[in-house]
Amino acid sequence: MYSNDNSRRQWLQRMGCGFGSLALAGLTSRESLSAPVGLPGTHHTPRAKRIIFLFMAGGVSQVDSFDWKPKLVEDDGRMLDFADARAIKRGGTGANRRVMKPLWDFKQRGESGLWASELFPNIATHMDKLCVIRSMQTEGVAHGPATLFLSTGATSFIRPSMGAWLLYGLGSENENLPGFVSIGPSLGNGGPRNFGSAFLPAVYQGTPVGRAGRPSSEMVFRNIALGRDKDLASRQFDLQQSLNKAQLHQQPGEQELEAVVNSYELAWRMQTRAPEVVDIERESAATLDAYGINQKSTDDFGRKCLMARQLSEAGVRFVQVNYNNNSSSNPAWDQHSNMPQHANHAAAVDKPIAALLADPEQRGLLDDTIIWWGGEFGRTPYAENNGTGRDHNPSGFTVWLAGGGFKAGYAHGATDEFGHYAVENKVHMHDLHATLLYQLGLNHERLTFRHAGRDYRLTDVYGEVVHDLFA
């Protein structure tokens, strides 16, 4: 029936690759579950192993939270000239802007005496753990460009995200889990580009868990193999992977195909490992209470923060916890006309974040885990359109870091007397990226990838490590 050139075995192999194509087509249409071991190797002795990034999308007001400016109280209501990039972009001069004082009272906290407002009363009890950078600057006056810059170091070009760079440089600590996870990411302001790998091999992209606007109680890993015959399921998986790899052999260097094959293998291992890692039922009642789980205002973000601790403890290299919605024009903290709304958002995140500062420390994780809090920019010290909100401010804002070898109870840099521009020990977002990489043992100038005839890096051709932040 068959010629020597068309033996039964050859026919099955060819048909098998065809069936493999069908299977892989289905896989490529789904979200990748990837992040296998990368190219591990540090450039110097690291102080930290992992990062938990608490992304406050929209821009928290620094002058209402961690950057106390008495001048705002003194000049509240005065009409002054605040000519900034945002005003100029809109064709204005910045003149006749009404100074707006902080809406929440400030106090000095702990032995360090760092200033914090009543907006975050629980975080304020941990000021002695924080390294507060009050002189941040970034690129982009709109949410989209600024969020992309925060995530990738570029405002518009397609570039790998920071988590992808970390995974590429350091590899994963746990072969049964992704090395980079984004919890509840938004579809807006860059969407998947904020956890993507761009021109890095696709296996380094982040794994999204849930999405903004959906309840975090739905953000779970499920073992879809439960109830199936384990031996049969294993043989089916082995067959499918053999077909997938046969197709990959015919298309060497096809990164997207390779990423899908690797992600499918990772997903197989995750079926049994991930559900037991991300399981709030194994936590004590005291822990759940500390994170605000099962409490109306804090349950959603509390579950995300606890998931971040569980994933980090299990070896996930970079976990981003997003506090956001799916609006491109008005993300969560974007209060242009209603600054009191900040209080509702703070009530949702304050207790869970405080737990995330205490819990890892009690478990011995904080020393080698960096907790990074902040948004894509800050907000202006004047009222937008002389109303009740504040506009975007990329020229001077606050982020804070904890753990991972950073100074505790320390404030770095300063803005001007109104909290508008960074004027002392300025830290650009490129500098922050370089500094975070340094603490994980990576030289930002040497962490490069050659693409289109050029060596690229997270910090482009910029960035200086801020050694003054280190303990």
C-alpha angles and dihedrals in degrees: 000000000000128000122231088263092055106048119168090252093052091047091052091047092052093044090044090058088050091053088045089056090055091049093047092047087059091048096049090055090060131070113278116248091196140133110121124171112311131194100306118200133112126220093217139359108302125224094199138032104199146013133225108196117198103200114202098194118209099032126281114231108253092198090057096046123025108353109076114201116179089187090071090059092045094050099033110150096015118133109233140163113262103171104182138153093268094053092045092048089056091052096255135121099228092240125141098026116158116235111233120202122219113283092216130054119252128219136176111251138208127339091312093060092220114167121245132161131231088255088088106029096163096046087047090066088063099051091118088067096050133096101204118200108199098174104064121151130182145171125262129047094212127067097247099054094037093050091049090048091051091049103037110012092247131088099211115356122094104259135159116267121246092252090054091051090051092050091046091051102039108020125217127305093211123044091198096059136049114266093220125039130178112199115209099347120188124244089220136076095032097336111194091007087075090066099023131115099222107186095353112098107287092240089078097062119114126260112236116216110198121324140254114284095030122101113265089224085075092054097095139129112238129201100229091183093068111121094021126110103266095213093049092046091050093050091048091051093048091051094049093047092049089054092045093050091047089058090046089053088057091051106042115187095023098140099188091051091047091049091053093050091049092045091052090053091047090048089054091055092042092058092078101025106043099053092058092046096050099045121123090191090076091058123092123254088246091056093049090050092049091055091046094244114165089020114115103234098036106032097094099049092034091062090050093051093047090049088052092053092048093049093046092049089052092054107269106154101210126018120181116196110198124207099191149104129231095260116118093192100044115022120186103282095035101117106168095156108014115046093171086071086075086076093062092050092046091051089056097052108024100081096041092049092049088053089050089056093049104035100056090045091054089049094049094249103111096076092066099026122082116212109199121190127187151090136248091271141336134251137263125264090228130072114259110244085354089285133115102288140068130238129229118288120190093163100075128006144133137259128165136209132199134190124355096096098306122136113269123222091014134133119202126197130348144236124224122279091280097045091244109115130027105243107162128054092347117209116201120202088250088057092050091051091049091049095049091049090049092056089055091053099262128127105218091211092055098041094091140145125201113232131162092354096309137091111239130195137178092256095043104211095329141072137092126211110244101221092177088074093063124098 
